[in-house]
Amino acid sequence: MYLEDIPKRKNRKMKGKRLGRGYGSGVGGHTSTRGTKGQKSRAGHKSLVFFEGGNVPFYRRMPKFAGFNKSDKVEATVINLDILEKNFKDGEKVSIDTLKKKALIAQKAVKVKILGDGKLTKKISVEGIPTSESAKEKILKAGGVIK
């Protein structure tokens, strides 16, 4: 019987190269790929992820903002009257849900605001969406309703 005749175990997990098993292992010999001297070559060394070798850490170099994170801010999606003119029929209801169904705003959109760019000739009813002053005038002038 020879070593190559022994069947391999199927469920054994190999964790890559086996370090520290001598010159025959193919990984370095007595230093086991760690290099010669220094803190990292010794046993028990665990470096912290954010350690930068004595530099002031990144999280301390960054400016701090008081009150809120800038990422928490939700900006409104803007939609103009000319887009409503093209995509809505006379007497239709305009709400966030209908805008999402017609793919005029993103599905993730939380806030929407209607601005007054363009002309509006159709009577539409706007529900639950804030409008600018110029948009309000044009919607009411065309015979529309704002709820």
N, C-alpha and C positions, 0 to 999 in steps of 0.2 A: 504494500500500500504506500502511495506517495501523497504528498501534501495536496497536489492538484486533483487528486481523486476524491477529496473530502467535499461533500456538497455544501454550497453556500447557504447560510440561513437567510430566508426571504424577508423576515420582518425586522431585521437588524438595521438600526439607524446609524449611518456613518456621518460623523460630524466634521468631515473635511480632513485636513492633515493632523496627524497626532504629534504634538510638539513634545520635546523633552524626552525622546526615546532613543537617543544616541545617534551616531554618525550614519548608521545603516538606514535610518528613517528617511533620509533625503531632505531633511529640513534643518540644516544648520549645525548639528553636533551639540557641543556643550553649551552654546548660548541660546539655542532653540529659537532662532529668528528674532531675538530681542535686542541684538546688538551687544556691546560690551558693558560699559558702565552707565550709571545714572539711575534716577528714580524709577524710570519705566522698565528697567531691566530686572528690578528686584521683585520678589514675591509680595503679594498683598497690595500692589499699587492699583488704585482705582481713581482715574481722573474724572472730575465732574464735567458734564457736557458743556457747561457755560464757562469753564475755566480757560483763560486766555494767556497763561504763562506769566502772570503778574501784571498784565495790562489792565486798565480800568475796564470792567466788563461791559459788553454791548448794552445790556439793559440799564446800566447806570449812565451810559453816555447819551441815551435817548432823552429828549425833553419830555417833561411830564405835563399833562393837560389836566386842569382842575375842572370838576363838574361832570363831564361826560366824555365818552369816547367819540371820536369823529365818525367811527364806523357805525354808531347807533343811529345816526341821522338818516331819515328817510325823505328823499326828495320826490316831489310829485311828478308824475308823467304828464307831459304837456300835450294837448291835442287842440288843433285849430278848427275853426268853423268850416273852412273849405273842405276838410276831411270828412266832417259830419255831413256836409252837402252832398258829397260824392257817394257816401256809403249808407245813408239812411233815407227812407221813403217818407212821404208826407204823412204826418200823424203818428210816426213811430216814437217809441220811448227810448231815451238814451240814458243808460246807467252803466256802472262799472261792469256788470255781468254781460250786458249786450256788447260793450266794447271788446271784452275778452272773447266772446263768441265769434265776433267778426274779425278777430285777430288784429285789431287796431292798436291794442296795447298788450304788453307782456302778461302772461298768466300769473306771474309773481307780483304784479303791480298792486300796491296797496292804496296809494294816493293818486288821484287824477285831477287835473284842472283844465277847464276849457278856456282858451284864449280867443280873442276876436279877430284873428287874421282871416281874410277872405270874406266872401258874400254868402248870405244865407237867404234862400227863397222859400224853403219848406217849413211847415208848421211842425216842430218837434217838441216833445216834452222831456225836459232834463230833470232827472231825479237823483238826488244824493251826490251830486258832483258840484264842487265850487266853480264859479265862473268869474271871469274878470268883468269890470264895468262895461267895457266896449262889447264884450260877448253878450252880456245881459241885454243891452240896448238892442243889438241886432236880432237876438232871439225873440224878444218881445215885439219888435217892429214887424217881424215876419209872421206874427200871430202865434208864436210858440208859448209854452208854459214852463216856468222854473219852480220846482217843488223843493 
